[in-house]
Amino acid sequence: MDDTISSLQEAKNNFAKSQIPPIEPCTNDKCGYSGCVCGHRCGCNVQNPSILLSGCDPCEEYKKKMKAQSNPKGGAKKA
């Protein structure tokens, strides 16, 4: 699992460096999005996996995309 976290952080670092101007990379190991632009302030998935940092549009879009992929028919899962 450490390799996955290392790979994700490396991807976050590379993404941040590629921005013009470069931005601070997300350092939240619970945020699974390599394109996060929140930097060290990222609070995605910290308190609850369904809670995102308010105003973090890239993370919100990523989470919607991942949810849609896990439930391709778009229907709600029954409890």
All heavy atoms as a GROMACS GRO file, in nm:
protein
  583
    1MET      N    1   0.082  -0.119   0.000
    1MET     CA    2   0.000   0.000   0.000
    1MET      C    3   0.087   0.126   0.000
    1MET      O    4   0.050   0.225  -0.060
    1MET     CB    5  -0.093   0.000   0.121
    1MET     CG    6  -0.188   0.116   0.120
    1MET     SD    7  -0.343   0.064   0.186
    1MET     CE    8  -0.406   0.218   0.242
    2ASP      N    9   0.202   0.121   0.063
    2ASP     CA   10   0.292   0.236   0.064
    2ASP      C   11   0.335   0.273  -0.077
    2ASP      O   12   0.354   0.390  -0.108
    2ASP     CB   13   0.413   0.210   0.151
    2ASP     CG   14   0.379   0.210   0.299
    2ASP    OD1   15   0.276   0.267   0.338
    2ASP    OD2   16   0.457   0.153   0.376
    3ASP      N   17   0.352   0.171  -0.165
    3ASP     CA   18   0.390   0.198  -0.303
    3ASP      C   19   0.281   0.275  -0.375
    3ASP      O   20   0.309   0.365  -0.453
    3ASP     CB   21   0.418   0.068  -0.378
    3ASP     CG   22   0.548   0.002  -0.333
    3ASP    OD1   23   0.632   0.072  -0.273
    3ASP    OD2   24   0.563  -0.118  -0.357
    4THR      N   25   0.154   0.242  -0.346
    4THR     CA   26   0.043   0.312  -0.407
    4THR      C   27   0.040   0.456  -0.362
    4THR      O   28   0.024   0.548  -0.442
    4THR     CB   29  -0.092   0.244  -0.371
    4THR    OG1   30  -0.087   0.109  -0.415
    4THR    CG2   31  -0.208   0.315  -0.436
    5ILE      N   32   0.061   0.480  -0.233
    5ILE     CA   33   0.064   0.615  -0.179
    5ILE      C   34   0.181   0.692  -0.239
    5ILE      O   35   0.167   0.806  -0.280
    5ILE     CB   36   0.068   0.616  -0.026
    5ILE    CG1   37  -0.064   0.561   0.030
    5ILE    CG2   38   0.095   0.754   0.029
    5ILE    CD1   39  -0.064   0.538   0.179
    6SER      N   40   0.297   0.628  -0.248
    6SER     CA   41   0.415   0.694  -0.306
    6SER      C   42   0.390   0.730  -0.452
    6SER      O   43   0.424   0.840  -0.495
    6SER     CB   44   0.537   0.602  -0.298
    6SER     OG   45   0.572   0.578  -0.166
    7SER      N   46   0.329   0.639  -0.528
    7SER     CA   47   0.300   0.665  -0.669
    7SER      C   48   0.201   0.779  -0.683
    7SER      O   49   0.216   0.865  -0.770
    7SER     CB   50   0.243   0.540  -0.736
    7SER     OG   51   0.336   0.437  -0.734
    8LEU      N   52   0.099   0.781  -0.598
    8LEU     CA   53   0.000   0.887  -0.603
    8LEU      C   54   0.063   1.021  -0.567
    8LEU      O   55   0.041   1.121  -0.636
    8LEU     CB   56  -0.117   0.857  -0.510
    8LEU     CG   57  -0.225   0.964  -0.503
    8LEU    CD1   58  -0.287   0.989  -0.641
    8LEU    CD2   59  -0.333   0.922  -0.404
    9GLN      N   60   0.146   1.024  -0.464
    9GLN     CA   61   0.209   1.150  -0.426
    9GLN      C   62   0.304   1.197  -0.534
    9GLN      O   63   0.312   1.316  -0.564
    9GLN     CB   64   0.283   1.136  -0.292
    9GLN     CG   65   0.331   1.270  -0.237
    9GLN     CD   66   0.218   1.369  -0.216
    9GLN    OE1   67   0.121   1.340  -0.147
    9GLN    NE2   68   0.228   1.487  -0.276
   10GLU      N   69   0.373   1.104  -0.597
   10GLU     CA   70   0.461   1.140  -0.708
   10GLU      C   71   0.379   1.201  -0.822
   10GLU      O   72   0.420   1.302  -0.883
   10GLU     CB   73   0.538   1.018  -0.757
   10GLU     CG   74   0.639   1.050  -0.864
   10GLU     CD   75   0.722   0.928  -0.904
   10GLU    OE1   76   0.732   0.832  -0.826
   10GLU    OE2   77   0.776   0.932  -1.015
   11ALA      N   78   0.264   1.142  -0.851
   11ALA     CA   79   0.177   1.195  -0.956
   11ALA      C   80   0.126   1.334  -0.918
   11ALA      O   81   0.119   1.424  -1.003
   11ALA     CB   82   0.060   1.100  -0.981
   12LYS      N   83   0.090   1.353  -0.791
   12LYS     CA   84   0.046   1.486  -0.744
   12LYS      C   85   0.158   1.588  -0.758
   12LYS      O   86   0.135   1.701  -0.801
   12LYS     CB   87   0.001   1.478  -0.598
   12LYS     CG   88  -0.130   1.404  -0.578
   12LYS     CD   89  -0.162   1.399  -0.428
   12LYS     CE   90  -0.289   1.325  -0.400
   12LYS     NZ   91  -0.322   1.327  -0.257
   13ASN      N   92   0.280   1.548  -0.722
   13ASN     CA   93   0.395   1.638  -0.732
   13ASN      C   94   0.421   1.676  -0.878
   13ASN      O   95   0.445   1.793  -0.909
   13ASN     CB   96   0.520   1.573  -0.672
   13ASN     CG   97   0.510   1.552  -0.524
   13ASN    OD1   98   0.426   1.610  -0.455
   13ASN    ND2   99   0.596   1.466  -0.471
   14ASN      N  100   0.414   1.577  -0.967
   14ASN     CA  101   0.437   1.603  -1.109
   14ASN      C  102   0.330   1.693  -1.167
   14ASN      O  103   0.359   1.783  -1.246
   14ASN     CB  104   0.445   1.472  -1.188
   14ASN     CG  105   0.570   1.393  -1.157
   14ASN    OD1  106   0.671   1.449  -1.114
   14ASN    ND2  107   0.564   1.263  -1.177
   15PHE      N  108   0.204   1.669  -1.127
   15PHE     CA  109   0.095   1.754  -1.173
   15PHE      C  110   0.118   1.898  -1.129
   15PHE      O  111   0.106   1.992  -1.208
   15PHE     CB  112  -0.040   1.704  -1.119
   15PHE     CG  113  -0.153   1.798  -1.146
   15PHE    CD1  114  -0.211   1.804  -1.270
   15PHE    CD2  115  -0.199   1.883  -1.046
   15PHE    CE1  116  -0.315   1.894  -1.296
   15PHE    CE2  117  -0.302   1.972  -1.071
   15PHE     CZ  118  -0.361   1.978  -1.196
   16ALA      N  119   0.151   1.916  -1.002
   16ALA     CA  120   0.172   2.052  -0.948
   16ALA      C  121   0.285   2.124  -1.021
   16ALA      O  122   0.274   2.242  -1.054
   16ALA     CB  123   0.201   2.044  -0.798
   17LYS      N  124   0.393   2.052  -1.050
   17LYS     CA  125   0.507   2.113  -1.121
   17LYS      C  126   0.471   2.149  -1.265
   17LYS      O  127   0.529   2.242  -1.321
   17LYS     CB  128   0.626   2.016  -1.123
   17LYS     CG  129   0.695   2.001  -0.991
   17LYS     CD  130   0.808   1.900  -1.001
   17LYS     CE  131   0.862   1.862  -0.866
   17LYS     NZ  132   0.961   1.753  -0.876
   18SER      N  133   0.378   2.076  -1.324
   18SER     CA  134   0.342   2.098  -1.464
   18SER      C  135   0.252   2.220  -1.484
   18SER      O  136   0.234   2.264  -1.597
   18SER     CB  137   0.273   1.974  -1.522
   18SER     OG  138   0.141   1.963  -1.472
   19GLN      N  139   0.195   2.271  -1.377
   19GLN     CA  140   0.107   2.386  -1.388
   19GLN      C  141   0.188   2.514  -1.412
   19GLN      O  142   0.302   2.525  -1.369
   19GLN     CB  143   0.022   2.401  -1.261
   19GLN     CG  144  -0.064   2.280  -1.232
   19GLN     CD  145  -0.154   2.243  -1.348
   19GLN    OE1  146  -0.244   2.316  -1.384
   19GLN    NE2  147  -0.128   2.127  -1.408
   20ILE      N  148   0.128   2.609  -1.481
   20ILE     CA  149   0.196   2.735  -1.507
   20ILE      C  150   0.113   2.846  -1.445
   20ILE      O  151   0.002   2.872  -1.490
   20ILE     CB  152   0.212   2.759  -1.658
   20ILE    CG1  153   0.296   2.645  -1.717
   20ILE    CG2  154   0.275   2.894  -1.686
   20ILE    CD1  155   0.308   2.647  -1.866
   21PRO      N  156   0.165   2.912  -1.343
   21PRO     CA  157   0.289   2.881  -1.272
   21PRO      C  158   0.272   2.754  -1.188
   21PRO      O  159   0.158   2.715  -1.158
   21PRO     CB  160   0.310   3.004  -1.182
   21PRO     CG  161   0.173   3.056  -1.156
   21PRO     CD  162   0.093   3.025  -1.281
   22PRO      N  163   0.382   2.692  -1.148
   22PRO     CA  164   0.372   2.572  -1.065
   22PRO      C  165   0.294   2.602  -0.936
   22PRO      O  166   0.299   2.713  -0.885
   22PRO     CB  167   0.518   2.539  -1.032
   22PRO     CG  168   0.596   2.602  -1.142
   22PRO     CD  169   0.520   2.727  -1.178
   23ILE      N  170   0.222   2.502  -0.890
   23ILE     CA  171   0.143   2.516  -0.768
   23ILE      C  172   0.196   2.422  -0.661
   23ILE      O  173   0.278   2.334  -0.689
   23ILE     CB  174  -0.007   2.487  -0.793
   23ILE    CG1  175  -0.028   2.343  -0.843
   23ILE    CG2  176  -0.066   2.589  -0.891
   23ILE    CD1  177  -0.173   2.300  -0.854
   24GLU      N  178   0.149   2.442  -0.540
   24GLU     CA  179   0.186   2.355  -0.429
   24GLU      C  180   0.112   2.221  -0.446
   24GLU      O  181  -0.009   2.220  -0.469
   24GLU     CB  182   0.144   2.420  -0.298
   24GLU     CG  183   0.165   2.336  -0.177
   24GLU     CD  184   0.106   2.399  -0.051
   24GLU    OE1  185   0.035   2.499  -0.060
   24GLU    OE2  186   0.133   2.343   0.055
   25PRO      N  187   0.181   2.108  -0.435
   25PRO     CA  188   0.113   1.979  -0.451
   25PRO      C  189   0.024   1.945  -0.332
   25PRO      O  190   0.049   1.987  -0.220
   25PRO     CB  191   0.227   1.878  -0.463
   25PRO     CG  192   0.342   1.943  -0.395
   25PRO     CD  193   0.325   2.091  -0.414
   26CYS      N  194  -0.079   1.870  -0.360
   26CYS     CA  195  -0.165   1.816  -0.255
   26CYS      C  196  -0.083   1.715  -0.175
   26CYS      O  197  -0.017   1.630  -0.231
   26CYS     CB  198  -0.285   1.746  -0.318
   26CYS     SG  199  -0.387   1.653  -0.200
   27THR      N  200  -0.087   1.725  -0.045
   27THR     CA  201  -0.012   1.634   0.041
   27THR      C  202  -0.104   1.545   0.124
   27THR      O  203  -0.057   1.473   0.212
   27THR     CB  204   0.082   1.712   0.134
   27THR    OG1  205   0.005   1.806   0.208
   27THR    CG2  206   0.190   1.785   0.055
   28ASN      N  207  -0.232   1.548   0.097
   28ASN     CA  208  -0.330   1.469   0.171
   28ASN      C  209  -0.329   1.326   0.116
   28ASN      O  210  -0.371   1.302   0.003
   28ASN     CB  211  -0.469   1.532   0.155
   28ASN     CG  212  -0.578   1.453   0.221
   28ASN    OD1  213  -0.555   1.348   0.280
   28ASN    ND2  214  -0.700   1.503   0.210
   29ASP      N  215  -0.283   1.232   0.194
   29ASP     CA  216  -0.275   1.094   0.146
   29ASP      C  217  -0.412   1.027   0.136
   29ASP      O  218  -0.424   0.919   0.080
   29ASP     CB  219  -0.180   1.010   0.232
   29ASP     CG  220  -0.224   0.996   0.376
   29ASP    OD1  221  -0.318   1.067   0.418
   29ASP    OD2  222  -0.164   0.914   0.448
   30LYS      N  223  -0.517   1.091   0.185
   30LYS     CA  224  -0.652   1.035   0.174
   30LYS      C  225  -0.724   1.088   0.050
   30LYS      O  226  -0.831   1.039   0.017
   30LYS     CB  227  -0.733   1.067   0.299
   30LYS     CG  228  -0.676   0.995   0.420
   30LYS     CD  229  -0.757   1.020   0.543
   30LYS     CE  230  -0.692   0.946   0.660
   30LYS     NZ  231  -0.759   0.970   0.784
   31CYS      N  232  -0.667   1.188  -0.016
   31CYS     CA  233  -0.722   1.239  -0.140
   31CYS      C  234  -0.665   1.155  -0.253
   31CYS      O  235  -0.544   1.151  -0.272
   31CYS     CB  236  -0.684   1.386  -0.159
   31CYS     SG  237  -0.735   1.453  -0.320
   32GLY      N  238  -0.749   1.087  -0.326
   32GLY     CA  239  -0.702   0.996  -0.429
   32GLY      C  240  -0.688   1.056  -0.566
   32GLY      O  241  -0.671   0.984  -0.663
   33TYR      N  242  -0.697   1.189  -0.578
   33TYR     CA  243  -0.696   1.252  -0.710
   33TYR      C  244  -0.561   1.317  -0.738
   33TYR      O  245  -0.520   1.409  -0.669
   33TYR     CB  246  -0.808   1.355  -0.718
   33TYR     CG  247  -0.819   1.422  -0.852
   33TYR    CD1  248  -0.814   1.347  -0.969
   33TYR    CD2  249  -0.835   1.557  -0.862
   33TYR    CE1  250  -0.825   1.407  -1.093
   33TYR    CE2  251  -0.847   1.620  -0.985
   33TYR     CZ  252  -0.842   1.544  -1.100
   33TYR     OH  253  -0.852   1.604  -1.221
   34SER      N  254  -0.495   1.270  -0.842
   34SER     CA  255  -0.361   1.321  -0.875
   34SER      C  256  -0.366   1.462  -0.931
   34SER      O  257  -0.264   1.530  -0.934
   34SER     CB  258  -0.292   1.229  -0.975
   34SER     OG  259  -0.365   1.224  -1.096
   35GLY      N  260  -0.483   1.510  -0.973
   35GLY     CA  261  -0.496   1.644  -1.028
   35GLY      C  262  -0.550   1.744  -0.927
   35GLY      O  263  -0.596   1.851  -0.964
   36CYS      N  264  -0.542   1.712  -0.800
   36CYS     CA  265  -0.593   1.801  -0.695
   36CYS      C  266  -0.513   1.930  -0.693
   36CYS      O  267  -0.391   1.929  -0.701
   36CYS     CB  268  -0.585   1.732  -0.558
   36CYS     SG  269  -0.646   1.836  -0.423
   37VAL      N  270  -0.583   2.042  -0.678
   37VAL     CA  271  -0.518   2.174  -0.677
   37VAL      C  272  -0.527   2.241  -0.539
   37VAL      O  273  -0.496   2.359  -0.527
   37VAL     CB  274  -0.580   2.267  -0.784
   37VAL    CG1  275  -0.554   2.212  -0.923
   37VAL    CG2  276  -0.729   2.287  -0.759
   38CYS      N  277  -0.564   2.168  -0.437
   38CYS     CA  278  -0.586   2.226  -0.304
   38CYS      C  279  -0.458   2.245  -0.223
   38CYS      O  280  -0.459   2.316  -0.123
   38CYS     CB  281  -0.681   2.139  -0.224
   38CYS     SG  282  -0.844   2.126  -0.298
   39GLY      N  283  -0.350   2.181  -0.263
   39GLY     CA  284  -0.226   2.193  -0.188
   39GLY      C  285  -0.238   2.131  -0.050
   39GLY      O  286  -0.313   2.035  -0.030
   40HIS      N  287  -0.166   2.187   0.047
   40HIS     CA  288  -0.166   2.130   0.182
   40HIS      C  289  -0.300   2.150   0.253
   40HIS      O  290  -0.325   2.087   0.355
   40HIS     CB  291  -0.052   2.190   0.264
   40HIS     CG  292  -0.079   2.330   0.308
   40HIS    ND1  293  -0.053   2.439   0.226
   40HIS    CD2  294  -0.131   2.379   0.422
   40HIS    CE1  295  -0.088   2.550   0.290
   40HIS    NE2  296  -0.135   2.518   0.408
   41ARG      N  297  -0.389   2.234   0.199
   41ARG     CA  298  -0.519   2.259   0.262
   41ARG      C  299  -0.621   2.151   0.229
   41ARG      O  300  -0.732   2.154   0.280
   41ARG     CB  301  -0.575   2.393   0.214
   41ARG     CG  302  -0.491   2.512   0.250
   41ARG     CD  303  -0.554   2.641   0.196
   41ARG     NE  304  -0.619   2.624   0.067
   41ARG     CZ  305  -0.564   2.646  -0.051
   41ARG    NH1  306  -0.439   2.685  -0.058
   41ARG    NH2  307  -0.632   2.630  -0.163
   42CYS      N  308  -0.589   2.058   0.143
   42CYS     CA  309  -0.687   1.958   0.100
   42CYS      C  310  -0.742   1.880   0.218
   42CYS      O  311  -0.668   1.828   0.300
   42CYS     CB  312  -0.623   1.862   0.000
   42CYS     SG  313  -0.740   1.737  -0.059
   43GLY      N  314  -0.873   1.873   0.225
   43GLY     CA  315  -0.939   1.799   0.332
   43GLY      C  316  -1.026   1.687   0.278
   43GLY      O  317  -1.108   1.632   0.351
   44CYS      N  318  -1.011   1.655   0.151
   44CYS     CA  319  -1.093   1.551   0.090
   44CYS      C  320  -1.075   1.417   0.160
   44CYS      O  321  -0.963   1.374   0.184
   44CYS     CB  322  -1.058   1.537  -0.057
   44CYS     SG  323  -1.090   1.685  -0.153
   45ASN      N  324  -1.186   1.357   0.195
   45ASN     CA  325  -1.190   1.224   0.257
   45ASN      C  326  -1.127   1.216   0.395
   45ASN      O  327  -1.100   1.107   0.444
   45ASN     CB  328  -1.125   1.119   0.166
   45ASN     CG  329  -1.199   1.104   0.037
   45ASN    OD1  330  -1.320   1.112   0.033
   45ASN    ND2  331  -1.126   1.084  -0.070
   46VAL      N  332  -1.104   1.328   0.460
   46VAL     CA  333  -1.039   1.325   0.591
   46VAL      C  334  -1.137   1.282   0.700
   46VAL      O  335  -1.110   1.192   0.776
   46VAL     CB  336  -0.974   1.461   0.625
   46VAL    CG1  337  -0.925   1.464   0.769
   46VAL    CG2  338  -0.859   1.488   0.530
   47GLN      N  339  -1.253   1.346   0.707
   47GLN     CA  340  -1.351   1.312   0.810
   47GLN      C  341  -1.440   1.197   0.768
   47GLN      O  342  -1.477   1.113   0.847
   47GLN     CB  343  -1.437   1.434   0.843
   47GLN     CG  344  -1.358   1.545   0.906
   47GLN     CD  345  -1.445   1.668   0.926
   47GLN    OE1  346  -1.557   1.676   0.877
   47GLN    NE2  347  -1.393   1.765   0.997
   48ASN      N  348  -1.477   1.195   0.641
   48ASN     CA  349  -1.569   1.096   0.589
   48ASN      C  350  -1.540   1.083   0.440
   48ASN      O  351  -1.524   1.184   0.373
   48ASN     CB  352  -1.712   1.147   0.612
   48ASN     CG  353  -1.818   1.050   0.565
   48ASN    OD1  354  -1.808   0.994   0.457
   48ASN    ND2  355  -1.920   1.033   0.646
   49PRO      N  356  -1.535   0.962   0.386
   49PRO     CA  357  -1.503   0.945   0.244
   49PRO      C  358  -1.596   1.020   0.150
   49PRO      O  359  -1.558   1.049   0.038
   49PRO     CB  360  -1.514   0.794   0.223
   49PRO     CG  361  -1.492   0.736   0.356
   49PRO     CD  362  -1.548   0.835   0.455
   50SER      N  363  -1.717   1.054   0.193
   50SER     CA  364  -1.810   1.123   0.104
   50SER      C  365  -1.800   1.275   0.116
   50SER      O  366  -1.865   1.347   0.044
   50SER     CB  367  -1.953   1.079   0.133
   50SER     OG  368  -1.991   1.118   0.263
   51ILE      N  369  -1.716   1.324   0.209
   51ILE     CA  370  -1.704   1.468   0.228
   51ILE      C  371  -1.581   1.519   0.152
   51ILE      O  372  -1.472   1.468   0.168
   51ILE     CB  373  -1.689   1.503   0.378
   51ILE    CG1  374  -1.816   1.464   0.452
   51ILE    CG2  375  -1.660   1.651   0.396
   51ILE    CD1  376  -1.806   1.482   0.602
   52LEU      N  377  -1.604   1.618   0.069
   52LEU     CA  378  -1.495   1.680  -0.006
   52LEU      C  379  -1.473   1.821   0.047
   52LEU      O  380  -1.562   1.883   0.102
   52LEU     CB  381  -1.530   1.688  -0.154
   52LEU     CG  382  -1.545   1.555  -0.225
   52LEU    CD1  383  -1.605   1.576  -0.363
   52LEU    CD2  384  -1.412   1.486  -0.237
   53LEU      N  385  -1.356   1.872   0.026
   53LEU     CA  386  -1.326   2.009   0.060
   53LEU      C  387  -1.418   2.099  -0.020
   53LEU      O  388  -1.424   2.089  -0.142
   53LEU     CB  389  -1.180   2.041   0.029
   53LEU     CG  390  -1.128   2.178   0.063
   53LEU    CD1  391  -1.129   2.199   0.214
   53LEU    CD2  392  -0.988   2.196   0.011
   54SER      N  393  -1.491   2.184   0.046
   54SER     CA  394  -1.584   2.273  -0.022
   54SER      C  395  -1.509   2.358  -0.123
   54SER      O  396  -1.409   2.420  -0.090
   54SER     CB  397  -1.654   2.361   0.080
   54SER     OG  398  -1.740   2.450   0.016
   55GLY      N  399  -1.557   2.359  -0.245
   55GLY     CA  400  -1.495   2.440  -0.348
   55GLY      C  401  -1.382   2.372  -0.423
   55GLY      O  402  -1.318   2.434  -0.506
   56CYS      N  403  -1.357   2.247  -0.396
   56CYS     CA  404  -1.251   2.175  -0.467
   56CYS      C  405  -1.313   2.112  -0.591
   56CYS      O  406  -1.342   1.992  -0.593
   56CYS     CB  407  -1.185   2.071  -0.377
   56CYS     SG  408  -1.044   1.991  -0.456
   57ASP      N  409  -1.337   2.192  -0.694
   57ASP     CA  410  -1.406   2.144  -0.812
   57ASP      C  411  -1.337   2.026  -0.881
   57ASP      O  412  -1.404   1.932  -0.919
   57ASP     CB  413  -1.425   2.258  -0.913
   57ASP     CG  414  -1.521   2.364  -0.862
   57ASP    OD1  415  -1.606   2.331  -0.777
   57ASP    OD2  416  -1.510   2.478  -0.906
   58PRO      N  417  -1.204   2.027  -0.897
   58PRO     CA  418  -1.142   1.911  -0.961
   58PRO      C  419  -1.166   1.781  -0.884
   58PRO      O  420  -1.194   1.678  -0.943
   58PRO     CB  421  -0.993   1.946  -0.964
   58PRO     CG  422  -0.990   2.094  -0.963
   58PRO     CD  423  -1.106   2.133  -0.875
   59CYS      N  424  -1.160   1.787  -0.751
   59CYS     CA  425  -1.184   1.666  -0.672
   59CYS      C  426  -1.330   1.624  -0.681
   59CYS      O  427  -1.361   1.506  -0.688
   59CYS     CB  428  -1.147   1.689  -0.525
   59CYS     SG  429  -0.969   1.700  -0.497
   60GLU      N  430  -1.421   1.720  -0.680
   60GLU     CA  431  -1.564   1.688  -0.690
   60GLU      C  432  -1.594   1.622  -0.824
   60GLU      O  433  -1.667   1.523  -0.829
   60GLU     CB  434  -1.647   1.815  -0.672
   60GLU     CG  435  -1.645   1.867  -0.530
   60GLU     CD  436  -1.713   2.001  -0.512
   60GLU    OE1  437  -1.770   2.054  -0.611
   60GLU    OE2  438  -1.709   2.053  -0.401
   61GLU      N  439  -1.539   1.674  -0.933
   61GLU     CA  440  -1.560   1.615  -1.064
   61GLU      C  441  -1.499   1.475  -1.072
   61GLU      O  442  -1.560   1.384  -1.129
   61GLU     CB  443  -1.502   1.705  -1.174
   61GLU     CG  444  -1.580   1.833  -1.193
   61GLU     CD  445  -1.725   1.810  -1.228
   61GLU    OE1  446  -1.754   1.724  -1.315
   61GLU    OE2  447  -1.812   1.874  -1.167
   62TYR      N  448  -1.381   1.458  -1.016
   62TYR     CA  449  -1.316   1.327  -1.015
   62TYR      C  450  -1.402   1.226  -0.938
   62TYR      O  451  -1.424   1.115  -0.984
   62TYR     CB  452  -1.177   1.340  -0.952
   62TYR     CG  453  -1.107   1.208  -0.930
   62TYR    CD1  454  -1.052   1.137  -1.036
   62TYR    CD2  455  -1.096   1.153  -0.802
   62TYR    CE1  456  -0.987   1.016  -1.015
   62TYR    CE2  457  -1.032   1.033  -0.781
   62TYR     CZ  458  -0.978   0.965  -0.888
   62TYR     OH  459  -0.915   0.845  -0.867
   63LYS      N  460  -1.452   1.265  -0.822
   63LYS     CA  461  -1.532   1.175  -0.740
   63LYS      C  462  -1.660   1.136  -0.814
   63LYS      O  463  -1.701   1.020  -0.813
   63LYS     CB  464  -1.564   1.240  -0.606
   63LYS     CG  465  -1.637   1.149  -0.512
   63LYS     CD  466  -1.566   1.140  -0.383
   63LYS     CE  467  -1.639   1.044  -0.292
   63LYS     NZ  468  -1.558   0.991  -0.191
   64LYS      N  469  -1.725   1.232  -0.882
   64LYS     CA  470  -1.846   1.202  -0.960
   64LYS      C  471  -1.813   1.103  -1.071
   64LYS      O  472  -1.889   1.010  -1.096
   64LYS     CB  473  -1.904   1.330  -1.019
   64LYS     CG  474  -1.972   1.418  -0.919
   64LYS     CD  475  -2.021   1.546  -0.986
   64LYS     CE  476  -2.070   1.646  -0.885
   64LYS     NZ  477  -2.106   1.774  -0.948
   65LYS      N  478  -1.701   1.124  -1.138
   65LYS     CA  479  -1.661   1.036  -1.248
   65LYS      C  480  -1.636   0.894  -1.196
   65LYS      O  481  -1.680   0.796  -1.256
   65LYS     CB  482  -1.535   1.091  -1.314
   65LYS     CG  483  -1.484   1.009  -1.429
   65LYS     CD  484  -1.359   1.072  -1.488
   65LYS     CE  485  -1.298   0.985  -1.596
   65LYS     NZ  486  -1.175   1.043  -1.650
   66MET      N  487  -1.565   0.882  -1.084
   66MET     CA  488  -1.536   0.750  -1.028
   66MET      C  489  -1.664   0.681  -0.981
   66MET      O  490  -1.680   0.561  -0.999
   66MET     CB  491  -1.436   0.762  -0.912
   66MET     CG  492  -1.299   0.815  -0.954
   66MET     SD  493  -1.225   0.726  -1.093
   66MET     CE  494  -1.192   0.569  -1.018
   67LYS      N  495  -1.757   0.756  -0.924
   67LYS     CA  496  -1.885   0.699  -0.879
   67LYS      C  497  -1.965   0.649  -0.999
   67LYS      O  498  -2.023   0.542  -0.994
   67LYS     CB  499  -1.964   0.803  -0.801
   67LYS     CG  500  -2.088   0.747  -0.737
   67LYS     CD  501  -2.155   0.850  -0.647
   67LYS     CE  502  -2.275   0.789  -0.578
   67LYS     NZ  503  -2.342   0.885  -0.491
   68ALA      N  504  -1.965   0.726  -1.107
   68ALA     CA  505  -2.036   0.686  -1.228
   68ALA      C  506  -1.976   0.560  -1.288
   68ALA      O  507  -2.048   0.474  -1.337
   68ALA     CB  508  -2.034   0.800  -1.330
   69GLN      N  509  -1.844   0.547  -1.281
   69GLN     CA  510  -1.778   0.428  -1.335
   69GLN      C  511  -1.810   0.305  -1.251
   69GLN      O  512  -1.820   0.195  -1.303
   69GLN     CB  513  -1.627   0.448  -1.342
   69GLN     CG  514  -1.584   0.540  -1.450
   69GLN     CD  515  -1.434   0.562  -1.453
   69GLN    OE1  516  -1.360   0.512  -1.368
   69GLN    NE2  517  -1.388   0.639  -1.548
   70SER      N  518  -1.827   0.323  -1.121
   70SER     CA  519  -1.856   0.209  -1.034
   70SER      C  520  -2.004   0.169  -1.041
   70SER      O  521  -2.041   0.061  -1.000
   70SER     CB  522  -1.816   0.238  -0.890
   70SER     OG  523  -1.901   0.336  -0.834
   71ASN      N  524  -2.088   0.257  -1.093
   71ASN     CA  525  -2.230   0.231  -1.105
   71ASN      C  526  -2.273   0.275  -1.246
   71ASN      O  527  -2.343   0.375  -1.260
   71ASN     CB  528  -2.306   0.308  -0.996
   71ASN     CG  529  -2.451   0.265  -0.984
   71ASN    OD1  530  -2.492   0.168  -1.048
   71ASN    ND2  531  -2.526   0.336  -0.906
   72PRO      N  532  -2.232   0.201  -1.350
   72PRO     CA  533  -2.248   0.246  -1.488
   72PRO      C  534  -2.392   0.269  -1.534
   72PRO      O  535  -2.415   0.346  -1.623
   72PRO     CB  536  -2.182   0.136  -1.571
   72PRO     CG  537  -2.166   0.021  -1.481
   72PRO     CD  538  -2.168   0.072  -1.341
   73LYS      N  539  -2.488   0.204  -1.476
   73LYS     CA  540  -2.626   0.222  -1.520
   73LYS      C  541  -2.688   0.348  -1.462
   73LYS      O  542  -2.798   0.386  -1.498
   73LYS     CB  543  -2.709   0.101  -1.487
   73LYS     CG  544  -2.661  -0.021  -1.561
   73LYS     CD  545  -2.760  -0.130  -1.561
   73LYS     CE  546  -2.698  -0.245  -1.638
   73LYS     NZ  547  -2.789  -0.330  -1.702
   74GLY      N  548  -2.622   0.411  -1.366
   74GLY     CA  549  -2.671   0.536  -1.310
   74GLY      C  550  -2.779   0.519  -1.205
   74GLY      O  551  -2.827   0.616  -1.151
   75GLY      N  552  -2.817   0.397  -1.178
   75GLY     CA  553  -2.921   0.374  -1.079
   75GLY      C  554  -2.863   0.373  -0.939
   75GLY      O  555  -2.747   0.346  -0.919
   76ALA      N  556  -2.945   0.406  -0.844
   76ALA     CA  557  -2.901   0.406  -0.706
   76ALA      C  558  -2.889   0.262  -0.656
   76ALA      O  559  -2.970   0.177  -0.691
   76ALA     CB  560  -2.998   0.484  -0.618
   77LYS      N  561  -2.788   0.238  -0.576
   77LYS     CA  562  -2.771   0.105  -0.517
   77LYS      C  563  -2.868   0.090  -0.401
   77LYS      O  564  -2.888   0.183  -0.324
   77LYS     CB  565  -2.628   0.086  -0.468
   77LYS     CG  566  -2.530   0.079  -0.580
   77LYS     CD  567  -2.390   0.054  -0.526
   77LYS     CE  568  -2.290   0.047  -0.639
   77LYS     NZ  569  -2.155   0.026  -0.592
   78LYS      N  570  -2.928  -0.026  -0.389
   78LYS     CA  571  -3.021  -0.050  -0.279
   78LYS      C  572  -2.945  -0.089  -0.154
   78LYS      O  573  -2.848  -0.162  -0.160
   78LYS     CB  574  -3.120  -0.160  -0.316
   78LYS     CG  575  -3.212  -0.117  -0.429
   78LYS     CD  576  -3.316  -0.221  -0.456
   78LYS     CE  577  -3.407  -0.175  -0.566
   78LYS     NZ  578  -3.513  -0.269  -0.592
   79ALA      N  579  -2.994  -0.038  -0.041
   79ALA     CA  580  -2.929  -0.067   0.087
   79ALA      C  581  -2.974  -0.199   0.142
   79ALA      O  582  -3.078  -0.248   0.120
   79ALA     CB  583  -2.957   0.044   0.187
   0.00000   0.00000   0.00000
